[in-house]
């Protein structure tokens, strides 16, 4: 099992780098996960991460790409709820990478 060190804490990660315990997530953990992916989180990233966490709270699952895009369009508007915007923010794998940074489980249909 892998671990991510955040401050004095060792956060357990699964083989794909997702949190083992969803309760370990915090803004600092998200920033550390993003740094490991060579991403500096901007307000646009945080907006999507918060959106994902709200989606998970409502539906108890991490959305695949299409539902993520539809949900983002519904909640953030069409200029942010589109594949170009999300792919630019999350290196072409928005559902998988955004779920990881939001501290959520890997979407079930992501490789």
C-alpha beads as a LAMMPS data file, in Angstrom:
LAMMPS data file: protein, C-alpha beads

111 atoms
110 bonds

1 atom types
1 bond types

-500.0 500.0 xlo xhi
-500.0 500.0 ylo yhi
-500.0 500.0 zlo zhi

Masses

1 110.0

Atoms # bond

1 1 1 0.000 0.000 0.000
2 1 1 1.210 3.472 -0.861
3 1 1 1.129 6.489 1.389
4 1 1 1.064 10.227 0.936
5 1 1 2.741 12.348 3.593
6 1 1 0.849 15.509 4.465
7 1 1 2.400 17.418 7.339
8 1 1 3.048 14.806 10.015
9 1 1 0.375 12.408 8.704
10 1 1 0.813 9.415 6.416
11 1 1 -2.341 9.076 4.302
12 1 1 -2.990 5.556 2.947
13 1 1 -3.476 5.288 -0.817
14 1 1 -4.595 2.336 -2.902
15 1 1 -2.585 0.936 -5.830
16 1 1 -4.034 3.636 -8.152
17 1 1 -3.245 6.507 -5.764
18 1 1 -6.791 7.006 -4.473
19 1 1 -7.472 7.530 -0.765
20 1 1 -8.180 4.318 1.140
21 1 1 -10.219 6.254 3.728
22 1 1 -12.416 8.994 2.263
23 1 1 -12.410 10.710 5.665
24 1 1 -8.664 11.426 5.244
25 1 1 -9.446 14.057 2.600
26 1 1 -8.750 17.735 3.258
27 1 1 -7.671 20.726 1.183
28 1 1 -4.047 19.965 2.134
29 1 1 -4.436 16.349 1.001
30 1 1 -5.981 17.518 -2.291
31 1 1 -3.064 19.894 -2.826
32 1 1 -0.532 17.139 -2.106
33 1 1 -2.300 14.716 -4.464
34 1 1 -2.365 17.424 -7.142
35 1 1 1.340 18.180 -6.657
36 1 1 2.091 14.482 -7.221
37 1 1 0.280 14.856 -10.574
38 1 1 2.148 18.094 -11.446
39 1 1 -0.996 20.175 -11.049
40 1 1 -1.259 23.417 -9.130
41 1 1 -4.840 23.757 -7.998
42 1 1 -6.533 26.949 -9.171
43 1 1 -9.970 28.269 -8.164
44 1 1 -11.329 26.497 -11.281
45 1 1 -9.947 23.168 -10.024
46 1 1 -11.400 23.723 -6.542
47 1 1 -14.795 24.511 -8.086
48 1 1 -14.826 21.118 -9.842
49 1 1 -13.512 19.271 -6.765
50 1 1 -16.289 20.772 -4.640
51 1 1 -18.808 19.894 -7.339
52 1 1 -17.568 16.283 -7.341
53 1 1 -17.744 16.018 -3.572
54 1 1 -21.338 17.318 -3.693
55 1 1 -22.165 14.776 -6.428
56 1 1 -20.722 11.996 -4.267
57 1 1 -22.672 13.182 -1.221
58 1 1 -25.884 13.136 -3.261
59 1 1 -25.423 9.890 -5.226
60 1 1 -22.759 7.920 -3.245
61 1 1 -20.648 7.344 -6.354
62 1 1 -17.964 9.057 -8.396
63 1 1 -19.310 10.061 -11.805
64 1 1 -17.826 8.827 -15.054
65 1 1 -16.917 11.468 -17.626
66 1 1 -20.314 11.936 -19.293
67 1 1 -22.315 12.302 -16.064
68 1 1 -19.575 14.603 -14.717
69 1 1 -19.856 16.858 -17.772
70 1 1 -23.663 16.917 -17.556
71 1 1 -23.605 17.641 -13.820
72 1 1 -20.990 20.382 -14.262
73 1 1 -23.066 21.976 -17.040
74 1 1 -26.152 21.849 -14.825
75 1 1 -24.430 23.330 -11.756
76 1 1 -21.706 25.563 -13.266
77 1 1 -23.126 26.422 -16.682
78 1 1 -22.222 25.269 -20.202
79 1 1 -18.976 27.271 -20.352
80 1 1 -17.544 25.133 -17.530
81 1 1 -19.586 21.985 -18.029
82 1 1 -17.924 20.787 -21.191
83 1 1 -15.239 18.269 -22.018
84 1 1 -12.721 20.842 -23.304
85 1 1 -12.727 22.781 -20.029
86 1 1 -12.579 19.677 -17.825
87 1 1 -9.932 17.955 -19.968
88 1 1 -7.765 21.087 -19.811
89 1 1 -7.993 21.205 -16.022
90 1 1 -7.456 17.487 -15.440
91 1 1 -4.990 16.376 -18.132
92 1 1 -7.506 14.651 -20.385
93 1 1 -8.851 12.320 -17.677
94 1 1 -11.291 14.542 -15.780
95 1 1 -13.467 11.878 -14.149
96 1 1 -10.578 9.771 -12.845
97 1 1 -8.117 12.504 -11.884
98 1 1 -10.694 14.897 -10.433
99 1 1 -12.190 12.079 -8.336
100 1 1 -8.702 11.244 -7.029
101 1 1 -7.992 14.859 -6.092
102 1 1 -11.453 15.212 -4.519
103 1 1 -10.681 12.235 -2.286
104 1 1 -13.351 10.045 -3.868
105 1 1 -13.253 6.440 -5.089
106 1 1 -12.198 5.773 -8.660
107 1 1 -15.229 5.908 -10.977
108 1 1 -16.247 2.305 -11.664
109 1 1 -15.836 2.414 -15.451
110 1 1 -12.461 4.177 -15.499
111 1 1 -9.403 2.139 -16.412

Bonds

1 1 1 2
2 1 2 3
3 1 3 4
4 1 4 5
5 1 5 6
6 1 6 7
7 1 7 8
8 1 8 9
9 1 9 10
10 1 10 11
11 1 11 12
12 1 12 13
13 1 13 14
14 1 14 15
15 1 15 16
16 1 16 17
17 1 17 18
18 1 18 19
19 1 19 20
20 1 20 21
21 1 21 22
22 1 22 23
23 1 23 24
24 1 24 25
25 1 25 26
26 1 26 27
27 1 27 28
28 1 28 29
29 1 29 30
30 1 30 31
31 1 31 32
32 1 32 33
33 1 33 34
34 1 34 35
35 1 35 36
36 1 36 37
37 1 37 38
38 1 38 39
39 1 39 40
40 1 40 41
41 1 41 42
42 1 42 43
43 1 43 44
44 1 44 45
45 1 45 46
46 1 46 47
47 1 47 48
48 1 48 49
49 1 49 50
50 1 50 51
51 1 51 52
52 1 52 53
53 1 53 54
54 1 54 55
55 1 55 56
56 1 56 57
57 1 57 58
58 1 58 59
59 1 59 60
60 1 60 61
61 1 61 62
62 1 62 63
63 1 63 64
64 1 64 65
65 1 65 66
66 1 66 67
67 1 67 68
68 1 68 69
69 1 69 70
70 1 70 71
71 1 71 72
72 1 72 73
73 1 73 74
74 1 74 75
75 1 75 76
76 1 76 77
77 1 77 78
78 1 78 79
79 1 79 80
80 1 80 81
81 1 81 82
82 1 82 83
83 1 83 84
84 1 84 85
85 1 85 86
86 1 86 87
87 1 87 88
88 1 88 89
89 1 89 90
90 1 90 91
91 1 91 92
92 1 92 93
93 1 93 94
94 1 94 95
95 1 95 96
96 1 96 97
97 1 97 98
98 1 98 99
99 1 99 100
100 1 100 101
101 1 101 102
102 1 102 103
103 1 103 104
104 1 104 105
105 1 105 106
106 1 106 107
107 1 107 108
108 1 108 109
109 1 109 110
110 1 110 111
